[in-house]
């Protein structure tokens, strides 16, 4: 009886989803989409300005990253964990980038008009 009970407990323990704890530190898709959009815009700004003044452009990029992390109340570690999580699921990351493109197209159309 004891061995059967122990065997059942062992099997149940093996079936527990140990990734749950890790997933709690993953930024939601919606928020991650906004963060990625802001980061790509900051990096595009850096690319445009780096030829004129590299040091200033690097400082601005560093400040932009710090401001983005502050704005979304995240740490670089949380961002890194999330990017690793979403890159391990390319279909989700592709969906996120598709939504980013849609957002940017909407923003562009309002600027153009």
C-alpha positions as CSV (number, residue, x, y, z in Angstrom):
1,X,0.0,0.0,0.0
2,X,2.8,2.4,0.9
3,X,4.7,1.7,-2.2
4,X,1.6,2.2,-4.4
5,X,1.0,5.6,-2.6
6,X,4.6,6.6,-3.0
7,X,4.5,5.6,-6.7
8,X,1.4,7.6,-7.3
9,X,2.9,10.7,-5.5
10,X,6.1,10.3,-7.6
11,X,4.1,10.2,-10.8
12,X,2.0,13.1,-9.9
13,X,5.1,15.1,-8.9
14,X,6.6,14.4,-12.3
15,X,3.5,15.7,-14.0
16,X,3.6,19.1,-12.3
17,X,4.2,21.9,-14.6
18,X,7.5,23.3,-13.3
19,X,7.5,26.1,-15.9
20,X,4.6,27.9,-14.1
21,X,7.1,29.7,-11.9
22,X,9.1,30.8,-14.8
23,X,6.1,32.0,-16.7
24,X,5.1,34.3,-13.9
25,X,8.2,36.4,-14.8
26,X,7.2,36.6,-18.5
27,X,5.8,39.9,-19.7
28,X,2.4,39.5,-21.2
29,X,2.2,39.5,-25.0
30,X,0.3,42.8,-25.2
31,X,2.7,44.7,-22.9
32,X,5.7,43.0,-24.6
33,X,4.4,44.2,-28.0
34,X,4.4,47.8,-26.7
35,X,7.9,47.4,-25.2
36,X,9.3,46.0,-28.4
37,X,7.7,48.7,-30.5
38,X,9.3,51.4,-28.2
39,X,12.7,49.7,-28.3
40,X,12.7,49.4,-32.1
41,X,11.8,53.1,-32.4
42,X,14.6,54.0,-29.9
43,X,17.1,51.9,-31.9
44,X,15.9,53.5,-35.2
45,X,16.5,56.9,-33.7
46,X,19.9,55.8,-32.6
47,X,20.7,54.6,-36.1
48,X,19.7,57.9,-37.6
49,X,21.8,60.0,-35.2
50,X,24.9,57.8,-34.7
51,X,26.8,59.2,-37.7
52,X,26.5,62.8,-36.5
53,X,27.5,62.2,-32.9
54,X,28.1,58.5,-31.8
55,X,28.7,59.3,-28.1
56,X,25.5,61.3,-27.8
57,X,23.5,58.8,-29.7
58,X,24.7,56.0,-27.5
59,X,23.9,58.0,-24.4
60,X,20.4,58.7,-25.8
61,X,19.9,55.0,-26.5
62,X,20.9,54.0,-23.0
63,X,18.5,56.6,-21.6
64,X,15.8,55.4,-23.9
65,X,16.2,51.8,-22.7
66,X,16.1,53.0,-19.0
67,X,13.0,55.1,-19.7
68,X,11.3,52.2,-21.4
69,X,12.0,49.9,-18.5
70,X,10.8,52.5,-16.0
71,X,7.7,53.2,-18.1
72,X,6.6,49.6,-18.1
73,X,7.9,48.9,-14.6
74,X,10.2,46.1,-15.7
75,X,13.9,45.2,-15.3
76,X,16.3,44.3,-18.0
77,X,16.3,40.8,-16.6
78,X,12.5,40.5,-17.0
79,X,12.9,41.8,-20.5
80,X,15.6,39.3,-21.3
81,X,13.6,36.4,-19.8
82,X,10.6,37.5,-21.9
83,X,12.6,37.8,-25.1
84,X,14.1,34.3,-24.5
85,X,10.6,33.0,-23.9
86,X,9.0,34.5,-27.0
87,X,11.9,33.6,-29.3
88,X,11.5,30.0,-28.2
89,X,7.9,30.2,-29.6
90,X,8.4,31.8,-33.0
91,X,4.7,31.7,-34.0
92,X,3.8,33.9,-31.0
93,X,6.8,36.2,-31.7
94,X,5.7,36.5,-35.3
95,X,2.2,37.4,-34.2
96,X,3.6,40.1,-31.9
97,X,5.6,41.6,-34.7
98,X,2.6,41.5,-37.0
99,X,0.7,43.5,-34.4
100,X,3.6,46.0,-34.0
101,X,3.6,46.5,-37.8
102,X,-0.2,47.1,-37.8
103,X,0.2,49.7,-34.9
104,X,3.0,51.5,-36.8
105,X,1.0,51.6,-40.0
106,X,-2.0,53.1,-38.1
107,X,0.3,55.7,-36.5
108,X,1.8,56.5,-39.9
109,X,-1.6,57.0,-41.5
110,X,-2.6,59.5,-38.8
111,X,0.6,61.4,-39.3
112,X,0.2,61.4,-43.1
113,X,-3.3,62.9,-42.9
